[in-house]
């Protein structure tokens, strides 16, 4: 049995939001500190960028 079209679209939107939020979280916890260390950014700037990414992740 297939789901109604509106319900399927809602599930697609939820899944894309979940994946986008997980991507932002991964970037802020793993990728951003590694790149910041490589480039030589200070820890306070890295924490500020991490906070900005986490706020962006909460919007989706």
C-alpha positions in Angstrom: 0.0 0.0 0.0 1.3 3.4 -0.9 1.3 6.5 1.2 -0.7 9.5 0.2 1.3 12.1 -1.7 1.1 14.8 1.0 2.3 12.4 3.7 5.2 11.3 1.5 6.3 14.9 0.8 6.2 15.6 4.5 8.5 12.7 5.2 10.9 13.9 2.5 11.0 17.3 4.0 11.6 15.9 7.5 14.4 13.6 6.2 16.1 16.4 4.3 15.9 18.7 7.4 17.4 15.9 9.5 20.2 15.3 7.1 21.0 19.0 6.9 21.0 19.4 10.6 23.3 16.4 11.0 25.6 17.8 8.4 25.8 21.1 10.3 26.5 19.3 13.5 29.2 17.1 11.9 30.8 20.2 10.4 30.8 22.1 13.7 32.1 19.3 15.9 34.7 17.6 13.6 35.4 19.5 10.4 35.5 23.0 11.7 38.1 22.4 14.5 40.3 20.4 12.2 40.3 23.2 9.5 40.8 25.9 12.2 43.8 24.1 13.6 45.3 23.7 10.2 44.8 27.3 9.3 45.9 28.6 12.7 42.7 30.2 13.9 42.4 30.9 17.6 40.2 28.8 19.9 37.8 31.7 20.6 37.1 32.2 16.9 36.7 28.5 16.4 34.1 28.4 19.3 32.3 31.3 17.8 32.1 29.7 14.4 31.0 26.4 16.0 28.2 28.3 17.8 27.1 29.9 14.5 26.9 26.5 12.8 24.9 25.0 15.7 22.4 27.9 15.6 22.1 27.3 11.8 21.5 23.6 12.4 18.7 24.4 14.9 16.8 26.5 12.3 16.2 23.4 10.1 
